[in-house]
Amino acid sequence: MNNSKSLLSTIMMVLVIVLMVVGGFLYLGSYFWGFFFIMAAAIVFFVRLGLLNGIDSVKQTGFGFLKQLSVPFFGIFFAIFLAAVIMLFTGYNPLVALKALFYGGFIKNWHVAVLNATPLIFTGLSIAIAFKAGLFNIGAEGQYYIGVMASTWLGLRLGLPGFIVIPLIFILAGACAAAYNVIPSLLKVKTGASEVITTMMFAHIARYLSPIFIRANGGDPSTSTHAYVTDPIAESAWLPPFKNFLPEANYRLHTGIIIAILMAFVVSYFLYKTKYGFEIRAVGQNKDAARAQGISVGKNIMRAMLFAGLLAGMAGVTETLGLTHKMFDNLNAGYGWNGISVALLASNNPIAIIFTSLLWGALDAGGQYMTRTTQVPNSIVEIIKGIILFLIVAKYIYSFIGNRFKRGKKSASGGSSAEDGAVSGSGAKAV
């Protein structure tokens, strides 16, 4: 009986994975009926959970999931409500504008939302893994630029078959972006220099190196009619477009989104299932407690910063290989800065970053459509983003103040320092 139950559980889990993969691939390719596959996967998952652990487990899991979603959904709803009030008082019809925003972002321009989300997933993961180590990789934009430059340079020079050159460029260009974080990391470890300052300075260096790079790779005004772009990379290095598999997909959609989603699962596994991920989280929670447990703080700061640089660099690789196929001057992508927003909105959860990136991408895509069709300024989208982010960050501020208040009351009531030390130590072990 147990063997039969175990076999049925395995079959159902495989079915969940297959339905999710097929449904997700179709939905990302603008085949919206793929959503029914996703819903079917959710139903099979909960049926399996009920068969294994009973109906109470289904209720507990479902309510826990809804509880996790409650804060971001409240933030989004409240931000949209305030944006509607602002539009009403400035002479615009909020119903017409919001209808255009959602139709443009989630239906009409969905392919633009996916294209926007692809690099955001990578930069969001970059910010998140640094946050987990108690660091702020604010210079992800610079590492993104290094990824673009390195992938363009390699794509111009490596005339290898696609199945070799594409993984090779991802590895080498990502390694270049990781190496770009070595000096900020060493300064942090050896001197305590703030990574916020050093990575931001390095981001500006990368930005101002890009015109020199373009001039050296096809953008020389004396020899080129296109002085502000490099030569295009070899076609063998292009990421396969969705049209190769889904004929009705937009021609710009490429499989970089699949790589980004897979990387989110890799980062999640690394952080929560490996020794090194545990050590990074332990250092981020409490450096002193981690050091007391024999964990090297310096090594884990280096590890987190290099991994963060690698991920931000891969964002640039996907843009070059998947979308632009060359590098432009005045790139001004902003994906590194926006990665901070999507990571905070997802509470630094690697899987949640997939969805917050798609939301951010959809807001940008919908804003373009809204402005074009209703003449409502696109700045209203930035207001919505700002309010959402403020409400999410306010949650952390409230939690921090509440914890400080509780500790203050405990000290006033005569709580022993030994007891506090025990709590701190046990917290570090549970990271």
PLY file of the C-alpha trace (Angstrom):
ply
format ascii 1.0
element vertex 431
property float x
property float y
property float z
element edge 430
property int vertex1
property int vertex2
end_header
0.00 0.00 0.00
2.81 2.38 0.94
4.64 1.55 -2.30
1.52 2.31 -4.33
1.05 5.61 -2.49
4.69 6.54 -3.01
4.46 5.72 -6.74
1.26 7.78 -7.11
2.94 10.70 -5.27
5.93 10.57 -7.62
3.73 10.43 -10.72
1.67 13.38 -9.53
4.80 15.43 -8.75
6.17 14.73 -12.23
2.80 15.79 -13.66
2.93 19.04 -11.66
6.39 19.83 -13.03
5.42 19.00 -16.63
2.23 21.09 -16.46
4.10 24.03 -14.90
6.90 23.93 -17.48
4.54 23.62 -20.47
2.10 26.20 -19.12
4.84 28.66 -18.18
6.54 28.35 -21.56
3.27 28.91 -23.42
2.23 31.83 -21.22
5.59 33.57 -21.51
5.29 33.19 -25.28
1.94 35.07 -25.20
-0.10 31.88 -25.59
-2.38 32.86 -22.73
-4.26 29.57 -22.62
-1.05 28.20 -21.08
-2.47 29.65 -17.84
-4.89 26.69 -17.71
-1.90 24.34 -17.57
-0.50 26.36 -14.66
-3.85 26.18 -12.83
-4.03 22.43 -13.49
-0.54 22.06 -11.98
-1.68 23.93 -8.84
-4.76 21.68 -8.50
-2.69 18.48 -8.90
-0.18 19.81 -6.35
-2.85 20.39 -3.69
-4.56 17.05 -4.44
-1.22 15.32 -3.97
-0.65 17.21 -0.72
-4.09 16.16 0.53
-3.50 12.50 -0.33
-0.14 12.49 1.46
-0.83 14.64 4.53
-4.58 15.15 4.77
-6.95 18.06 4.21
-5.54 20.04 7.16
-2.16 20.22 5.42
-3.85 21.60 2.28
-5.59 24.29 4.33
-2.42 25.18 6.20
-0.36 25.45 3.02
-3.05 27.43 1.21
-3.54 29.90 4.06
0.22 30.25 4.50
0.60 31.05 0.81
-2.20 33.64 0.96
-0.67 35.19 4.09
2.68 35.63 2.31
0.92 37.30 -0.61
-1.20 39.59 1.55
1.44 42.29 2.17
2.60 42.74 -1.47
-0.99 42.55 -2.75
-2.10 45.18 -0.24
0.81 47.39 -1.32
-0.06 47.01 -5.00
-3.78 47.64 -4.43
-3.15 50.69 -2.25
-0.63 52.11 -4.74
-3.13 51.74 -7.61
-5.85 53.36 -5.49
-3.64 56.39 -4.71
-2.62 56.64 -8.38
-6.31 56.67 -9.34
-6.95 59.49 -6.85
-4.04 61.49 -8.28
-5.33 60.99 -11.84
-8.83 62.02 -10.79
-7.61 65.28 -9.24
-5.40 66.09 -12.24
-8.19 65.77 -14.79
-7.65 62.25 -16.14
-10.14 59.39 -16.14
-8.60 56.79 -13.79
-10.83 53.93 -15.01
-9.83 54.43 -18.64
-6.15 54.90 -17.74
-5.92 51.88 -15.43
-7.76 49.70 -17.96
-5.16 50.70 -20.56
-2.35 50.12 -18.07
-3.40 46.54 -17.28
-4.45 45.66 -20.81
-1.18 46.98 -22.19
1.02 45.38 -19.55
-0.57 41.95 -19.24
-2.09 41.36 -22.68
-1.26 43.72 -25.54
2.40 44.35 -24.65
2.98 41.21 -22.61
6.01 40.34 -24.75
7.55 43.70 -23.73
6.89 42.84 -20.07
8.74 39.53 -20.50
11.64 41.24 -22.29
11.89 43.81 -19.48
11.69 41.10 -16.80
14.50 38.94 -18.19
17.47 41.10 -17.11
15.56 42.23 -14.01
15.43 38.65 -12.72
19.22 38.44 -12.93
19.87 41.81 -11.31
17.20 41.14 -8.67
18.95 37.88 -7.81
22.27 39.76 -7.68
20.88 42.26 -5.18
19.15 39.52 -3.17
22.21 37.33 -2.68
24.21 40.36 -1.52
21.39 41.32 0.88
21.45 37.79 2.27
25.09 38.38 3.25
24.23 41.74 4.82
25.64 43.64 1.82
24.18 46.20 -0.60
25.40 45.59 -4.16
24.15 48.94 -5.41
26.62 48.79 -8.33
24.81 45.98 -10.16
24.29 48.44 -13.02
28.06 48.57 -13.56
28.35 44.79 -13.53
25.51 44.72 -16.06
27.57 47.01 -18.32
30.59 44.72 -17.97
28.39 41.76 -18.96
27.22 43.63 -22.06
30.75 44.62 -23.08
32.27 41.20 -22.43
29.49 39.32 -24.26
29.70 41.72 -27.23
33.47 41.33 -27.44
33.23 37.54 -27.27
30.30 37.42 -29.71
32.33 39.37 -32.26
35.32 37.04 -32.01
34.14 33.51 -31.21
32.97 31.91 -34.43
31.82 28.67 -32.81
28.55 26.73 -33.12
25.69 28.06 -31.01
25.51 25.14 -28.58
29.15 25.83 -27.65
29.45 29.60 -27.94
26.29 30.59 -26.02
27.16 28.73 -22.76
30.79 29.81 -23.16
29.85 33.49 -23.42
27.56 33.21 -20.39
30.39 31.69 -18.34
33.19 34.00 -19.50
31.22 37.27 -19.54
29.66 36.41 -16.17
33.15 35.72 -14.81
34.33 39.13 -16.06
31.46 40.83 -14.20
32.27 38.80 -11.08
35.94 39.83 -11.37
34.79 43.45 -11.57
33.56 43.04 -7.99
36.89 41.75 -6.66
38.30 45.16 -5.66
35.12 46.36 -3.86
34.98 42.99 -2.11
38.63 43.14 -0.99
38.19 46.72 0.20
35.16 45.62 2.23
36.96 42.66 3.79
40.38 44.27 4.40
39.47 47.85 5.28
35.74 47.83 5.99
35.09 50.23 3.10
31.39 50.52 2.31
30.41 48.40 -0.69
27.67 50.96 -1.38
30.29 53.59 -2.24
32.81 51.35 -3.99
30.36 49.45 -6.19
28.61 52.69 -7.15
31.95 54.23 -8.16
32.76 51.14 -10.21
29.34 51.39 -11.87
30.21 54.88 -13.11
33.61 53.65 -14.33
31.92 50.91 -16.38
29.41 53.40 -17.76
32.13 55.76 -19.00
34.23 52.92 -20.41
31.42 51.89 -22.74
31.93 54.62 -25.41
35.63 53.69 -25.60
34.65 50.05 -26.01
32.14 50.89 -28.75
34.70 52.98 -30.65
37.15 50.04 -30.56
34.56 47.53 -31.81
32.91 49.07 -34.86
31.84 52.50 -33.63
34.80 54.55 -34.89
33.35 57.74 -36.47
36.12 57.79 -39.08
35.21 54.36 -40.44
31.57 53.80 -39.47
28.26 55.43 -40.33
26.95 54.10 -36.99
29.41 55.64 -34.57
27.30 54.88 -31.49
26.93 51.10 -31.82
29.34 48.20 -32.14
29.34 45.75 -35.01
26.68 43.02 -34.59
27.76 39.78 -32.95
27.80 36.50 -34.90
24.34 34.97 -35.47
25.55 31.69 -34.01
25.73 33.49 -30.63
22.09 34.66 -30.70
19.75 33.11 -28.15
16.99 31.09 -29.87
13.77 33.12 -30.26
10.40 31.82 -29.07
9.21 31.80 -32.70
11.38 28.73 -33.29
8.99 26.82 -31.01
5.81 28.93 -30.93
5.05 30.39 -34.40
2.66 33.05 -33.10
5.08 34.43 -30.49
6.50 37.92 -30.93
9.70 37.86 -32.96
11.65 39.75 -30.25
10.92 37.23 -27.48
13.92 35.04 -26.77
14.74 32.12 -24.49
16.78 34.26 -22.10
13.70 34.36 -19.84
13.93 30.57 -19.46
17.60 30.85 -18.47
16.72 33.59 -15.97
13.98 31.48 -14.35
16.28 28.45 -14.14
18.94 30.63 -12.52
16.40 31.76 -9.89
15.91 28.10 -8.92
19.69 27.55 -8.89
20.17 30.53 -6.55
17.34 29.32 -4.31
18.92 25.86 -4.08
22.34 27.39 -3.41
21.08 29.63 -0.62
18.82 27.15 1.18
20.24 23.71 0.41
24.03 24.09 0.41
26.65 24.68 3.08
27.96 27.83 1.37
24.47 29.29 1.08
23.87 28.65 4.78
27.13 30.38 5.66
26.25 33.44 3.55
22.88 33.72 5.28
24.48 33.22 8.68
26.94 36.05 8.04
24.08 38.27 6.90
22.04 37.54 10.02
24.77 38.01 12.59
28.47 38.29 11.76
29.61 37.80 15.36
27.48 34.69 15.88
28.65 33.27 12.53
32.28 33.90 13.45
31.73 32.19 16.81
30.50 29.11 14.93
33.72 28.99 12.88
32.30 30.59 9.73
34.72 32.88 7.87
33.03 36.26 7.47
35.58 37.55 4.95
35.35 34.50 2.68
31.57 34.65 2.62
31.51 38.36 1.86
33.82 37.67 -1.08
31.72 34.70 -2.15
28.47 36.66 -2.05
29.88 39.69 -3.88
31.45 37.60 -6.64
28.23 35.62 -7.13
26.28 38.89 -7.18
28.61 40.26 -9.86
28.24 37.08 -11.91
24.43 37.32 -11.85
24.35 41.02 -12.76
26.78 40.33 -15.61
24.52 37.59 -16.92
21.73 40.18 -17.19
23.91 42.00 -19.71
24.68 38.76 -21.53
20.99 37.97 -22.06
20.36 41.46 -23.46
23.24 41.17 -25.92
22.68 37.59 -27.05
18.90 37.70 -26.93
17.70 41.16 -27.87
20.16 43.80 -29.14
22.94 41.62 -30.64
25.28 44.62 -30.31
26.15 47.31 -27.77
24.74 50.84 -27.94
26.15 54.04 -26.55
24.03 55.73 -23.85
22.67 52.33 -22.84
21.05 53.76 -19.68
19.39 50.43 -19.02
18.60 51.00 -15.34
18.25 47.26 -14.75
20.79 47.34 -11.91
18.89 50.06 -10.06
15.49 48.45 -10.71
16.89 45.14 -9.49
16.94 46.68 -6.00
13.20 47.30 -6.23
12.24 43.81 -7.41
14.48 42.18 -4.77
12.94 44.24 -1.95
9.41 43.60 -3.22
10.16 39.86 -3.22
11.69 40.01 0.29
14.91 38.70 -1.33
13.23 35.36 -2.13
14.82 34.09 -5.39
11.62 32.41 -6.66
9.45 35.42 -5.79
11.86 37.62 -7.79
10.58 35.93 -10.96
7.09 37.27 -10.30
8.09 40.72 -9.04
10.28 41.16 -12.12
7.36 40.26 -14.38
5.17 42.72 -12.45
7.76 45.50 -12.82
8.15 44.67 -16.51
4.38 44.67 -17.00
4.02 48.07 -15.31
6.62 49.53 -17.67
5.02 47.92 -20.73
1.52 48.94 -19.65
2.68 52.48 -18.93
3.93 52.85 -22.49
0.60 51.64 -23.87
-1.39 53.83 -21.44
0.53 56.96 -22.45
0.15 56.19 -26.14
-3.61 55.54 -25.99
-4.88 57.84 -23.21
-2.17 60.57 -23.01
-1.85 59.97 -19.27
1.83 60.70 -18.37
3.96 57.60 -17.90
5.19 59.16 -14.64
2.04 57.79 -12.99
3.61 54.32 -13.31
6.69 55.54 -11.45
4.38 56.87 -8.72
2.73 53.43 -8.44
6.16 51.76 -8.23
7.34 54.23 -5.62
4.29 53.74 -3.40
4.52 49.93 -3.66
8.20 50.05 -2.72
7.60 52.48 0.14
4.91 50.24 1.64
7.10 47.15 1.38
10.11 48.92 2.92
7.82 50.34 5.63
7.09 46.74 6.65
10.79 46.25 7.44
10.98 49.58 9.29
7.93 48.67 11.39
9.40 45.23 12.14
12.75 46.77 13.13
11.15 49.36 15.44
8.90 46.70 16.97
11.86 44.40 17.71
13.84 47.26 19.26
10.83 48.21 21.40
10.42 44.61 22.61
14.12 44.36 23.48
13.90 47.66 25.36
10.94 46.42 27.41
12.76 43.17 28.10
15.87 45.01 29.35
13.74 47.28 31.53
12.08 44.24 33.10
15.48 42.76 34.01
16.09 40.27 31.18
19.54 38.73 31.60
22.29 39.24 29.04
23.08 35.54 29.20
19.55 34.73 28.09
19.82 37.23 25.24
23.12 35.67 24.16
21.50 32.25 24.07
18.70 33.59 21.92
21.16 35.27 19.57
23.20 32.09 19.22
20.18 29.90 18.55
18.94 32.40 15.98
22.25 32.23 14.13
22.09 28.45 13.98
18.60 28.54 12.57
19.55 30.80 9.64
0 1
1 2
2 3
3 4
4 5
5 6
6 7
7 8
8 9
9 10
10 11
11 12
12 13
13 14
14 15
15 16
16 17
17 18
18 19
19 20
20 21
21 22
22 23
23 24
24 25
25 26
26 27
27 28
28 29
29 30
30 31
31 32
32 33
33 34
34 35
35 36
36 37
37 38
38 39
39 40
40 41
41 42
42 43
43 44
44 45
45 46
46 47
47 48
48 49
49 50
50 51
51 52
52 53
53 54
54 55
55 56
56 57
57 58
58 59
59 60
60 61
61 62
62 63
63 64
64 65
65 66
66 67
67 68
68 69
69 70
70 71
71 72
72 73
73 74
74 75
75 76
76 77
77 78
78 79
79 80
80 81
81 82
82 83
83 84
84 85
85 86
86 87
87 88
88 89
89 90
90 91
91 92
92 93
93 94
94 95
95 96
96 97
97 98
98 99
99 100
100 101
101 102
102 103
103 104
104 105
105 106
106 107
107 108
108 109
109 110
110 111
111 112
112 113
113 114
114 115
115 116
116 117
117 118
118 119
119 120
120 121
121 122
122 123
123 124
124 125
125 126
126 127
127 128
128 129
129 130
130 131
131 132
132 133
133 134
134 135
135 136
136 137
137 138
138 139
139 140
140 141
141 142
142 143
143 144
144 145
145 146
146 147
147 148
148 149
149 150
150 151
151 152
152 153
153 154
154 155
155 156
156 157
157 158
158 159
159 160
160 161
161 162
162 163
163 164
164 165
165 166
166 167
167 168
168 169
169 170
170 171
171 172
172 173
173 174
174 175
175 176
176 177
177 178
178 179
179 180
180 181
181 182
182 183
183 184
184 185
185 186
186 187
187 188
188 189
189 190
190 191
191 192
192 193
193 194
194 195
195 196
196 197
197 198
198 199
199 200
200 201
201 202
202 203
203 204
204 205
205 206
206 207
207 208
208 209
209 210
210 211
211 212
212 213
213 214
214 215
215 216
216 217
217 218
218 219
219 220
220 221
221 222
222 223
223 224
224 225
225 226
226 227
227 228
228 229
229 230
230 231
231 232
232 233
233 234
234 235
235 236
236 237
237 238
238 239
239 240
240 241
241 242
242 243
243 244
244 245
245 246
246 247
247 248
248 249
249 250
250 251
251 252
252 253
253 254
254 255
255 256
256 257
257 258
258 259
259 260
260 261
261 262
262 263
263 264
264 265
265 266
266 267
267 268
268 269
269 270
270 271
271 272
272 273
273 274
274 275
275 276
276 277
277 278
278 279
279 280
280 281
281 282
282 283
283 284
284 285
285 286
286 287
287 288
288 289
289 290
290 291
291 292
292 293
293 294
294 295
295 296
296 297
297 298
298 299
299 300
300 301
301 302
302 303
303 304
304 305
305 306
306 307
307 308
308 309
309 310
310 311
311 312
312 313
313 314
314 315
315 316
316 317
317 318
318 319
319 320
320 321
321 322
322 323
323 324
324 325
325 326
326 327
327 328
328 329
329 330
330 331
331 332
332 333
333 334
334 335
335 336
336 337
337 338
338 339
339 340
340 341
341 342
342 343
343 344
344 345
345 346
346 347
347 348
348 349
349 350
350 351
351 352
352 353
353 354
354 355
355 356
356 357
357 358
358 359
359 360
360 361
361 362
362 363
363 364
364 365
365 366
366 367
367 368
368 369
369 370
370 371
371 372
372 373
373 374
374 375
375 376
376 377
377 378
378 379
379 380
380 381
381 382
382 383
383 384
384 385
385 386
386 387
387 388
388 389
389 390
390 391
391 392
392 393
393 394
394 395
395 396
396 397
397 398
398 399
399 400
400 401
401 402
402 403
403 404
404 405
405 406
406 407
407 408
408 409
409 410
410 411
411 412
412 413
413 414
414 415
415 416
416 417
417 418
418 419
419 420
420 421
421 422
422 423
423 424
424 425
425 426
426 427
427 428
428 429
429 430
